[in-house]
Amino acid sequence: MRYSDIAKGLILAVWASALPALEVEDRKSYPGEGGAMISVLSTADLDVFEPFIRQFQQDQPAIGVDYTVASSTEIYAAITEGMKFDIVLSSAMDLQFQLANDGYAQAYGSDATARLPDWAQWRDLVFAFTSEPAVAVISRERFSGIDLPATRQELISILRDYPERFDQSVGTYDVRTSGLGYLFATQEARNSDVFWRLSEVIGRLQPRLYCCSAQMIDDVISGELAIAYNVLGSYAERRRTQEGGDRMEILQLEDFGNNMLRTALIPRTAENVTGAGAFLDALILAGLAEEQTWAFPPLQPHARQGTPEFGPIRLGPALMVHLDPLTRRAFLSSWEDAMEQE
């Protein structure tokens, strides 16, 4: 292990001890020229989000940013337990909506928030700043000689026809621990009649279960996985342009599209609401910009006009249906039966 890795580990351990209820994945402080500091809690990887922070500080040099990365379920628990952050960014829009609905967010309005379409905000409490599709990422080498699937039914046929090629080589989220994975799975089950058939076929292949998109994509690029199912399109596009373009292919299946809204809210415990509002405005304006200058897709539905099957997942009370404890328990039981076949 390199000394820099050791030092980073020690720093994260110290920070984690300062945040006892939160399992920190990464953290970095970006001092400003003034004394103001905003604390950001986010699911977005630091290396993906850092360019935006740098741009924000060019426009707002007096504001420092303390950026903490954690899983969506950890973030939800931290906010419900009263931990103090100025702004929360998450890919699990159902958990964000639950926080707002339960009174853990405070209202905010500005010229920037007024520019958002109705589907991209809820009651001045939750605000979308990207619209990101779920995609499948495949290894070109592992799919050599096979026609690429255009639909989930075609993917099912391929997995059934080549079990020896795909055994222990299909990756997807462990929806028991991944908030984003659970959101994608429940929305797909609700809107696509092949979800459970595909889950059962994947389950027979001894799938590998993950917490995060980035790890799945890495394993496709390395050849450990033949396919990663339902990963974030923004992460996949970024890795393809960086180093994986000759080894991976991104598939957006044509029968149904899951489009997650990455959202932000200002917790009721925020201590620097003014700074948080400035940060939120910058996020929204970046998402609405015609020319994108960051790693995330624009805040436009990756959709076919007039076909709701490809529109963004809506912010609204329907998101909470699968967060009901009994409904969640029943869904996870069915998912485990499909995924953990002997």
N, C-alpha and C positions, 0 to 999 in steps of 0.2 A: 504493500500500500504506500502511495506517495505521501510525503509529509503534508502537502496541501490537503489531501483527503483526510488525513488524521486531524489537522487543524479545523477543517470544516466540520468534521464529526464532533469535535469538542465544543465548537461554537454552537452547533445545533443542540447538543446536550444541555448546555447552559441555558439556551433560550427555552428549550422544552421544559426545563425545571422551573422556569419563570411562568410557564403556561401549563400548570399541572393537569388540567382537564383536557388538554389538546395535544394530539399526536402530530407534531410538526414534521412535515416532509422536507421543507426548505424555508430559508428566511434570509432576507438581506435588507439592510438599511441604506437609503439614499439621502444623505443629508442635504438640506436646502441652504440657501444663503441667509435665510432668516431663522427665527426660532420656532416657526410653526412646523408641526409634524402631523401627518395623518397615518393611521394604522389601517392597513388593507389586509383582509383575510380572503384568500382566493383558492380556487381549485386549479387555476391555470399555472402551468409550469413556469418557473422563474425565467428560464432562457427564452421562452416564447413571449412572455409579457414584458420583459425588460426594455425592449425598444420603445414601447408605449410610455413607460415611466420616464425614460430619458427625454422623450419628446414633450411630455407633460411638464417636466421641470425646465425645459427651455422656455416654455410659455409662462410658467409659474415658478420662477427661480427661488422664490422665498419659501416655498413649501417643500419640506422633506417628506419622504415616503418610506414607511416601514412595512415591507411586503412579506407576508407569511403565507406559505402554501400548505394546505391540508386537504384531506378527502372531503367530499361533500357531506358524508354522514358525520364526520368529526366537526365540520363547520356548523352543521345544524345543532349538534349537541352543545357546542361551545356557546352559541348564541342563546339557546334556551336556558343554559346554566348561568347566564348573566355576564359572560366575559366581555370585556370592553374593546370593541373595534369600531373604527369610524365608517368603514364601508365594507360590504361583503359581496364578493363576486363568486358565482357558482354556475356549473353546468347542469346541476340537478334542479331544474326549474320548479319541480313539484315541491321539493323541500323549501325552496325560497318562498314559494307561494304560501306554504304552511306557516312559515315564520311570520309573514306579513298578516295572514289571516288571524293568527293567534296573538297579534299585538306586539310582536318583537321588532317591528320596523316603524320608522316615523315618516310622515308625509314630507314630500319635497316637490317643489315646482320651480320651473325656470323657462326661459325661452327655448332652451335645448329640449327639455322634456316635452314642451308643447309641440315640437316638431315630430314626435313619435306617432306612428299610426296607432289606432285603438288596440290592435292585437298585440302590440309590443309594450304595453304597460297595463298596470292594474291599480286604480284608485290612488295614483300618485305615491305608491308604496314600493312597487316592483317595476324595474325598467329593463327592457332588453337592449343589448348593444351589439349582438351578432345573431345571425341565423345560420346554424351549422348542421349539415346533413350527416347522418350516420351512413357509413360506407363499409364495403368489404374490401380488405386488402389481401391480395394473393401473391404468392411466390411464383414468378414466371417459370423458374426451373421446375418447381413441383407440379405446375399445370401444363408442362410441355406435352404437346400432342393431344390436348383436350380442348375442345371448343369452349370458350369462356361463357359462363351462364349469364343470361340477361334477366332472369327472374328467379325467385326463390324456388319455384317448382323445378326449374332446370338445375339449380344448385343441388336440390334434393336428389335428383336423378344421378348427377355426377358423383355425389358422396356415396350413393348406394352402389353405383357401378364400379367404383375403384376403392373399396374399403381398405385394401392393403396399402394404398398410396396415402390415405388420409388418416390412418389409425394413429392416435396420439399426436396429430398434427393440425387439429382445428382448435383455434383459440377464440374465446369469447369472455364476456364479463362474468364474474361471480356476483350474481345479482343480490346475494345475501349481504354483501358488504359494500358493493359499489352503488352509490346513489344514482349515478348516470346510467349504469347498466340496468338497474331496476326500472328507471324511467323509460329507457328504450324498449325493454322487454314488455312492460305492461302496455305501452302505447301500440307496439306491434301486435301483441295478442288481441288488443281491442279492435284493431283496424285491418288485420290481415288474417285470412282464414287458414293460412299455411304455417303460422308461427309454431303451433304445437307439433305438427308433423316434422318440420325442420328441426325442432328441438330434440325430438325423439331420435331422428337419424344422427344428429350430432352426438347425442348421448351414447349411441352404440359404438362410437369411434374413440371412446376414452378421451374426451376433450380436455384441454388445459384451460383452467379458469384464472382470470386476471382481475386486478383492481382497476387497471388504467389502460388507456389507449396506447400511450407511448411504449409501454413494455411489449404489448402485442405486436406493434409495428416493428419494433427492434427485432423481435424473434422471427418475423416474416423475412426481414432483410437478411438476417443471419442464416436462414434456411431451417431453423428449428420448427417453424410453423409453415404449413402450406397455405393456410388462410386464417385471417383474423376477421371475425364477424362483428359488425356494428361498432366499429371504431369511429372516432371523430374525424370527419373529412378534413378539417383544418390541420390537424396533426399529420394526417397522411400526406397531404399536399406538401407540407413543409419538409417532411423527411424525403419525399421523392425529389424535390429540388436540391436538397442538401447532398445526399449520397446514395439514395436507394433507387434512383430512377431506372437503372438497368436491371434491377433484381425484383422489383415489385410492380404491381398493377393495381389501380384503384377502380373498383366497380361500384356504380350506383345502380342498383337493381331497379328494373322498370315497372314492377308491379305495385310497389308501395315505397314511399319515402318518409323516413323519420327525420324531421328537421327540428333540432333542439334550439331554443332561444337561450343564449348565455345571458344571465340576468344579474343585476346589481340592486342592492337595497342599502339604506342607511339605518343601522340598528337604533333602537330607542336609547341605548346606552352610549351612543357616540358622543365623544367629548369635543371633537373639532368638526362640527356640522358644516361650517363654512368651507373648510378645506375639502371635506367629503363631497360637498355639492359641486365644487370646482372640478374635482376629479371625475365625478359622475357626468357632468356636462361634457367634459373632454372625451369620455368614453362614448357617449351618445353621438357626438359630432363626428368622431372617427368612424363609428359604425354607419353613419348616414352619408359619409363622404362618397362622391362618385369615384374618386381615385383612391384606392386603398393603400395605406402606407404601413400596415402592420400585418401580422401573420394570420389574422382572423378574417373570415368571410364577411361581406357587408351585411347590414341589417336589411336584407331583402329576402323574401322566401325563395329558397331553391325549389321552385315549384313550376309546374305547368299551369298556366292561367286557367282558372275555372275548374281545376281538379283538386278538391280538398285533400285527397289522399297524398298529395305531395306538398301541401302547405305546412307552415310551421305549427308545432304543437301550441295550442292556445293557452294563454294565461287565464285561468278561471277556476271556479270551484271544482270542475270535473277532474282537475289534477289531484285532488285529495282523495278520490275514491279508493285508489290502491294504497293509500297511506293509512286507511282504517286498519287497526290491528288484526281484526278477523279476516278481512279481505286479503291483507298482506300475507298472513299465515297460510291461507288457502292457496294463494298464488305460488308462494315459495314451496309448498308441499308438492304441488303439481310439477313445478320446475325441477325440483330435486328428483322426483320420480322419472322425469324425462332424461335428466343429465347424468344421473348416477346409476346407470344400468350395469348389471353384472354380466 
